[in-house]
Amino acid sequence: MADRTQAFAIWVTGLPASGKSTVVKALSSALAARGVDVAVLESDVLRKVFTPYPRYDEEERNMFYQQLVYVGTLFTGHGVPVVFDATGNRRVYRDRARQEISRFLEVYIECPLEVAISRDPKGIYRAAREGTAKIVPGLQETYEAPENPDIIVRGDLEAPETAAQRIVSKLVERGFISS
């Protein structure tokens, strides 16, 4: 049976196209190199399962993030470390995870909106400009940046591998993983 005291959760948050997924990939690799296997809960993937016909309205987002936190709580409760790769545009979503999972880090990928718009790998900002996406965090919908994140990563300036190493160092500092 897995040692439940060893599980932790990291929520990597930031605007769409801020660099969350890139940092999460680097973090997953850095942790795997240390023998720590994490379950990545990627909102883009899980949204297709939880809400196959997404509306992205407030009611649906509340439901989706409740489900996401529930899955993270299940994993960590069974000794599996979790990384949430999710915008989580409202603080309440991330705070719910922090309340449910005692060994928790919040990582904020800070990135100017103009940089995120210029990247736009999924075309969501373009869709917003064209009027086909009406609730994009940072544009039509509020993105509430963390008030006291455990780590701030400059998504426009910092290399993902450097950010990943800083996150790993914080996990060691907090006693979530061994040095």
N, C-alpha and C positions, 0 to 999 in steps of 0.2 A: 504494500500500500504506500502511496506517495506521502511524503512528509508535508502535511498541510501548512505547517508554519513557514515553509520556504517559498510559498507562492507569493507573487506580488503582481501589481498591475501598473502599467505606465500608459497615460493618455497623452498621445501626441496630437495637439490641437493647433489650429491656425486657419487662416483664410484658404479657400480652395486655391490650388496651384502655388501654395507657399513653400512647398517642399516636404510636406509631411511624409508621403509615401517613400520618398527617396531616403529620408533620414531613418524611417522605420526599416527599410531594407538593410541599410548599413548597420543599424543597431542589432537587427536579427542576426546578421553575420558575425558581428563582434561578440554577441552573447553565445552563439553557437561555437565559436572558437574557444570559448571558456567552458564549454560543456553544458550550457544553459539553453534548453530548447523552449522557445516561447510560442504561444498560440497568438497569431496576429488576427485581430478582429477588425477587418477592413470594412468600413461602412459601405463603400461602393458595392462590394460583393454581397454583404449581408442584407442590404436594402432590397436587392433583387429577390431574396428569399422571404424576408419579413413583409415587404410591401411591393409585390410584383408590378403594380400599377401606381407608382408613387405620385402623390400630389404635391408633396413638399410643403404642405400647409402646417400651421402650428400644431393642430391636433395630431396629425400624422407624425410629425417630428417628435412630439412628446412620447407617443406610443413607441416609435422606433428606438429612441434612446433609452426608454425603460427596458425594452427587450434586449438592447445591446448590453446595458449594465447587468441585466439578469444573467446573460450568457457569461459575461466576464466574472460575475460572482460565482457561478457554477464551476467554471474552470479553476479559479483560484481556490475555491473550497475543496477541490479535489487535487490540489497541489500543483496545478499547471499555471506557470506564469503567463500573463497576458499583456499584449500591447494593443491598445485601442488606436487604430489609425482612422481618426474620425474628426471632422471639423467641429462637431458639437458646438454650434454657434451660440448657445445659451450656457451661461455659467452653471445654471441649475442642473444641466445634464451631467456635467463633469463633477459637480459637487455631490451628486447622488452616488456616483461611483466611489468617490473619496469616502463617503459615509459608509458605504457597504463593504469596502475593501480596505482593511486597515494598513496594509503595506502598499502604499500608493504614491506614485509620482505624477505630477502634471508637467508636461514639457510643452512650452509655447514656441511655435515656429513663427517668429515675428518677421514679417515681410511686407514692404510697402505694397499697397493695392495696385499701383501702376506696374510693379514688377510681376505680380501674380497675373494681372491682365495680359501682360506681354508674353507670358509663358503659355497659359491657357491650353494645356495638353488635351483636355477633354472637350474644349469648345464651349464651356458653360458661360464664360463672359461674352463670347461672340453671340451665343444664343440670347443672352440678356439684352445685348445691343439690338438684336433683330426682333426682340419682343416675344420670342418663343419660350424663354425662361423668365419667369416673373418673380421668383423668390430666391435670388442668389445672395448668400451671406456676403456682406461687405458692400453690396450694391443696394438692392431693394429690401433686403432683410438684414437686420442688425447682426453683427458678429461681436459678441462680448468677450474681449480679450481677458485672460486670467488676471486677477488682481494680485495674486501672490504665487506665481508658478514656481515650481521647484528648480526649473532650468529654463532659460531663455536662449533660443538658438536664432541667430540671424540667418533666415532662409535665403536672403539675397547675398550674403557675404561669406558665410561659414561653410566649409566643406562638410558634406554629410558624414564622412568618416571621423572628422574631428568632433562633430556634434555627438556622434555615437559614442566615442571614447569618453566624452564629458558625462554622458548619461550613465555609462558603465561605472565611471568613477563615483557618481552620486549613489548608485546602487550599492557599491562597496562601502561608501561612507555611512550609509544608512543601515548597513548590516543585512541588506536584502540578498546579496550574493557574497561569496568569500573572495578575498583578495588574491 
